[in-house]
Amino acid sequence: MRLEILPVQGIGDVTEGDDLAALIAGAAPWLRDGDVLVVTSKVVSKAEGRLVDVPADGPERLDARDRILADETARVVATRGTTRIVQTHHGFVMASAGIDASNVDKTRLVLLPVDPDASARALRAALRDRYGLDVAVIVSDTMGRPWRNGLTDVALGVAGMPAIRDHRGEVDPYGNELFVTQMAVVDELAGAGELIKGKCDQVPVAVVRGYLGTPRDDDEGARTLVRDASMDLFSLGTAEARAAGLREAATLPDRTGTDPADPAAVRRAIAAVADVVAPGTVFTHVTDDEVRAGLAATVPGWPASATGLLLGAAPIPLDPADLVRFGADVQRLRAALAAEGIGSVLLPPPGGSAASATLAI
């Protein structure tokens, strides 16, 4: 495969209501069937009127930007200082919801297209129907990347080709079957196009030639690249994940697991709180089946689903303040157990025991 990346020059400043298909066709009469157009989302947004007026400077500008950012945000992923990484209503996770103040008048901000896939489809259809060009269209924008410095362009919308090349089920030259390899080819093409578009050169469209044979419509668009937050191992920033964990620790349900807890996991939970509980507080995991059954039989309200038992002993002597502290320490242990995936129920101590509380797990 031999690829060419060609700039489309001479488009000029795009304003609301401009006909992008006419501008591109006029600036690039050399376009061919099978070309992939990589179009900067900003010119799509400008043509579609996705612009908002804001003060040119001062605190009023910052306040206006914050209000707009809130409107464009579906959920906050991470914050650090004034930087906010958010998920947009499209599902994209990016800084400031993609709101852009570059290459636009100082009294305006540019928002992302409402539906980048629809924008790509409309531009592809216009070039095909009015100019007889069968091309694919990628609407691109710049994003940062976890774990790596630097920015790169990615696809927000696509028409005329699948967003992903799925290699699953193929066999490599060594005879190994591929099980998970799915290449985000439209992101790769968007990044290739950015190499010649640049950020200050006023080249909003690039053409990648040689990748596609015949474009074909794909109803999925670039939305197939958006990973659902429930499947994302990094769906929150560090501080936000910690805050979410603390909120969950404050509202732990009384619930035991259905399978026996891993003794090593219980030991880790006890060790995690060992340095923060009151001196003299002792937590003991009862691992002997016969002893556990005997103790459980004397604990009021012992849940039938419980498969494990922990005893908590408060320091002696125990005054009212110590009792409150012991309750807090038990909750700390419950949170540490929950972090190991172990549910628990706080119960009274076994009858005749020197323990102060029981945790059914």
C-alpha positions in Angstrom: 0.0 0.0 0.0 1.3 3.5 -0.9 -0.4 6.5 0.7 -0.3 10.1 -0.2 -1.4 12.9 2.1 -2.4 16.0 0.2 -3.4 19.5 1.6 -6.5 21.3 0.4 -5.4 24.9 0.3 -7.3 28.0 -0.5 -10.5 27.3 1.4 -10.2 30.5 3.4 -12.1 31.4 6.5 -15.3 29.5 6.9 -18.4 31.3 8.3 -21.8 30.3 9.3 -23.9 29.0 6.4 -21.0 28.4 4.1 -21.3 25.4 1.7 -18.4 23.2 2.7 -18.9 20.8 -0.3 -18.6 23.8 -2.7 -15.6 25.2 -0.9 -13.7 21.9 -0.9 -14.6 20.9 -4.5 -13.6 24.4 -5.7 -10.3 24.3 -3.8 -9.5 20.6 -4.8 -10.6 19.9 -8.4 -8.1 17.1 -8.4 -10.2 15.0 -5.9 -10.7 11.3 -7.0 -13.1 8.6 -6.1 -11.7 6.6 -3.2 -10.0 9.6 -1.5 -10.5 10.1 2.2 -11.2 13.7 3.2 -10.0 14.6 6.7 -12.0 17.7 7.7 -11.2 19.7 10.8 -14.3 19.7 13.0 -13.9 23.5 13.5 -14.8 24.4 9.9 -17.8 22.0 10.2 -18.9 23.7 13.4 -18.5 27.2 11.8 -20.5 26.3 8.7 -23.2 24.7 10.9 -23.3 27.8 13.2 -21.9 26.1 16.3 -20.5 29.4 17.6 -21.4 31.2 20.8 -20.7 34.9 21.7 -18.6 35.6 24.8 -16.8 38.6 26.3 -13.4 39.2 24.8 -11.6 39.0 28.1 -11.8 39.3 31.9 -13.7 37.3 34.5 -16.9 37.6 32.5 -15.3 35.6 29.7 -14.3 32.9 32.1 -17.8 32.8 33.7 -19.4 32.5 30.2 -17.0 29.7 29.2 -17.8 27.8 32.4 -21.5 28.1 31.7 -21.0 26.8 28.2 -18.8 24.0 29.4 -21.5 22.9 31.8 -24.0 22.8 29.0 -21.7 20.7 26.8 -20.8 18.3 29.6 -22.6 14.9 30.3 -20.3 14.1 33.2 -17.0 15.3 34.7 -14.2 12.7 34.4 -11.3 14.6 36.1 -10.3 18.0 37.2 -6.9 19.5 38.0 -6.7 23.2 38.7 -8.7 24.9 35.9 -8.4 21.9 33.6 -11.5 19.8 33.2 -11.7 16.5 31.4 -15.3 15.8 30.6 -17.5 13.4 28.7 -19.6 15.3 26.1 -23.1 14.4 25.2 -21.7 12.6 22.1 -19.7 10.3 24.5 -16.3 11.8 23.7 -13.9 12.2 26.7 -11.8 15.3 26.1 -10.6 18.5 27.7 -13.2 21.3 28.0 -15.7 19.3 25.9 -13.8 20.3 22.8 -14.7 24.0 23.2 -12.2 25.9 21.1 -11.0 29.6 21.2 -8.3 29.3 18.5 -8.7 30.4 14.9 -11.8 32.3 15.7 -12.7 35.9 16.7 -11.8 36.6 20.3 -15.5 37.3 21.1 -16.6 33.8 20.1 -16.1 30.2 21.0 -16.5 27.2 18.7 -18.4 24.1 19.9 -18.2 20.6 18.5 -20.7 19.7 15.8 -24.0 18.4 17.3 -23.7 15.1 15.4 -20.3 14.7 13.7 -21.3 11.4 12.0 -24.3 13.2 10.4 -22.1 16.1 9.4 -19.7 13.6 7.7 -22.6 11.8 5.9 -24.0 15.1 4.7 -20.7 16.3 3.3 -20.1 12.9 1.6 -23.6 13.0 0.1 -23.2 16.6 -1.2 -19.8 15.8 -2.9 -21.3 12.7 -4.5 -24.6 14.1 -5.6 -23.4 17.5 -6.8 -19.9 16.8 -8.0 -19.9 13.1 -8.8 -17.2 12.3 -6.2 -17.3 9.1 -4.3 -15.1 9.8 -1.3 -15.1 9.0 2.4 -15.2 11.8 5.0 -13.7 12.0 8.4 -14.5 14.9 10.8 -11.5 15.2 13.0 -10.5 17.0 16.2 -7.5 17.1 18.5 -7.4 15.1 21.8 -5.0 14.4 24.5 -4.2 10.8 25.5 -3.9 9.1 28.8 -0.4 8.0 29.8 1.3 10.0 27.0 2.2 13.7 26.5 1.3 15.4 23.3 -1.9 15.7 21.3 -3.1 13.9 18.2 -6.1 14.2 15.9 -8.8 11.6 16.1 -12.1 11.0 14.3 -15.3 12.4 15.7 -17.4 11.5 12.7 -17.0 9.3 9.6 -18.9 8.4 6.5 -18.0 6.2 3.6 -15.9 3.7 5.5 -16.0 1.7 8.7 -14.4 3.3 11.7 -12.7 0.1 12.9 -10.8 -2.6 11.0 -11.6 -5.8 12.8 -8.8 -8.4 12.7 -10.4 -10.8 15.1 -10.4 -14.3 13.7 -7.5 -13.7 11.4 -4.3 -15.7 11.7 -0.9 -14.0 11.8 2.2 -15.2 9.9 3.2 -17.4 12.9 -0.1 -19.2 13.0 -1.6 -17.3 16.0 -5.3 -16.4 15.8 -6.1 -12.8 16.7 -8.8 -12.4 19.3 -8.9 -8.8 20.4 -7.2 -6.7 17.6 -9.5 -4.0 16.3 -7.7 -1.1 14.7 -9.2 2.4 14.9 -8.2 3.2 11.3 -10.2 6.4 11.1 -8.2 7.8 14.1 -5.0 6.8 12.3 -6.1 8.5 9.1 -7.2 11.6 11.1 -3.7 11.7 12.7 -2.1 11.4 9.3 -4.1 14.2 7.9 -3.1 16.5 10.8 0.5 16.2 9.8 -0.1 18.5 6.8 -3.0 20.5 8.2 -1.1 21.9 11.1 -2.6 24.3 13.7 -1.6 27.7 12.3 -1.5 27.1 8.5 -5.2 27.5 7.7 -5.4 24.2 6.0 -8.6 22.7 7.4 -8.9 19.7 5.0 -6.4 17.0 4.1 -6.8 14.2 1.6 -5.4 10.7 2.2 -5.1 8.9 -1.1 -4.4 5.2 -1.5 -6.0 3.7 1.6 -9.5 3.1 0.2 -10.6 1.3 -2.9 -14.3 2.0 -3.1 -16.0 3.9 -0.3 -19.0 2.3 1.2 -21.6 3.6 3.6 -21.4 2.4 7.2 -24.3 3.2 9.5 -22.3 2.9 12.6 -20.0 5.9 12.0 -17.4 7.0 14.6 -19.7 6.3 17.5 -18.4 2.7 17.5 -15.2 4.1 18.9 -16.8 5.5 22.0 -16.3 3.0 24.8 -19.2 2.8 27.3 -18.1 4.1 30.7 -19.2 0.9 32.4 -16.6 -0.9 30.3 -13.9 1.7 30.8 -11.2 0.7 33.3 -10.2 4.4 33.6 -13.6 6.1 33.5 -12.7 8.6 36.3 -9.6 10.6 37.2 -7.7 9.7 40.3 -9.2 12.3 42.6 -12.7 11.7 41.3 -12.3 7.9 41.7 -11.1 8.4 45.3 -14.0 10.7 46.0 -16.5 8.2 44.5 -14.9 5.5 46.7 -15.3 7.6 49.8 -18.9 8.2 49.1 -19.5 4.5 48.6 -17.7 3.8 51.9 -20.1 6.1 53.6 -23.2 4.2 52.3 -22.1 0.6 52.4 -25.1 -1.7 52.2 -25.5 -4.6 54.7 -24.8 -7.5 52.3 -22.7 -10.6 52.4 -21.2 -12.4 49.4 -22.4 -15.7 48.0 -19.0 -17.3 47.9 -16.5 -17.8 50.7 -14.1 -14.8 51.1 -10.5 -15.3 50.1 -8.6 -15.4 53.5 -5.7 -13.5 51.9 -8.1 -10.7 50.9 -9.5 -10.5 54.4 -5.9 -10.3 55.8 -5.2 -7.5 53.4 -8.3 -5.6 54.5 -7.3 -6.0 58.2 -3.8 -4.9 57.4 -5.0 -1.8 55.5 -6.7 -0.4 58.7 -4.2 -1.7 61.2 -2.4 1.7 61.5 -5.5 3.8 61.8 -7.7 2.0 64.3 -7.5 2.9 67.9 -4.6 1.2 69.8 -5.8 -2.1 71.3 -8.5 -2.7 68.7 -8.2 -6.2 67.3 -10.0 -7.8 64.3 -9.8 -11.6 64.0 -10.9 -13.6 61.0 -12.3 -16.9 62.2 -11.3 -19.5 59.6 -12.0 -22.8 61.4 -15.3 -24.0 60.1 -16.4 -25.7 63.3 -15.5 -22.7 65.5 -17.2 -20.3 63.1 -20.4 -22.3 63.0 -20.5 -22.4 66.8 -20.0 -18.7 67.1 -22.5 -17.9 64.4 -25.2 -19.9 66.1 -25.1 -17.5 69.0 -25.1 -14.2 67.0 -28.5 -12.6 66.8 -29.7 -12.1 63.2 -27.0 -14.1 61.6 -27.7 -14.1 57.8 -28.1 -17.5 56.2 -26.1 -16.3 53.2 -23.0 -15.6 55.3 -20.0 -17.8 54.7 -17.4 -16.1 57.0 -17.1 -14.4 60.3 -14.9 -11.6 61.7 -14.7 -10.7 65.4 -13.9 -7.1 66.5 -12.6 -6.5 70.0 -12.5 -2.9 71.3 -9.8 -1.7 73.7 -10.5 -2.1 77.4 -11.6 -0.2 79.4 -14.2 1.3 77.0 -15.8 4.7 77.7 -18.5 6.3 75.5 -15.9 8.1 73.3 -14.0 4.9 72.8 -17.2 3.1 71.8 -17.9 5.7 69.1 -14.3 5.4 67.9 -14.7 1.6 67.8 -17.8 1.9 65.6 -15.8 4.2 63.2 -13.0 1.6 63.1 -15.4 -1.2 62.3 -16.7 0.9 59.4 -13.1 1.4 58.2 -12.7 -2.3 58.1 -16.0 -2.7 56.2 -14.7 -0.2 53.6 -11.4 -2.1 53.3 -13.3 -5.4 52.9 -15.5 -3.8 50.2 -12.4 -2.6 48.4 -11.5 -6.3 48.2 -14.9 -7.2 46.9 -16.1 -8.6 50.2 -19.5 -7.6 51.5 -20.3 -7.5 55.2 -23.0 -7.1 57.8 -22.4 -5.6 61.3 -23.9 -7.7 64.1 -23.7 -8.0 67.9 -21.0 -10.2 69.3 -21.5 -13.9 69.9 -23.1 -14.8 73.2 -20.6 -15.2 76.0 -17.8 -13.8 73.8 -15.3 -11.1 74.8 -15.7 -9.6 71.4 -17.4 -6.2 70.9 -18.9 -6.8 67.5 -19.3 -9.4 64.7 -19.0 -8.9 60.9 -20.7 -11.6 58.8 -19.0 -11.9 55.4 
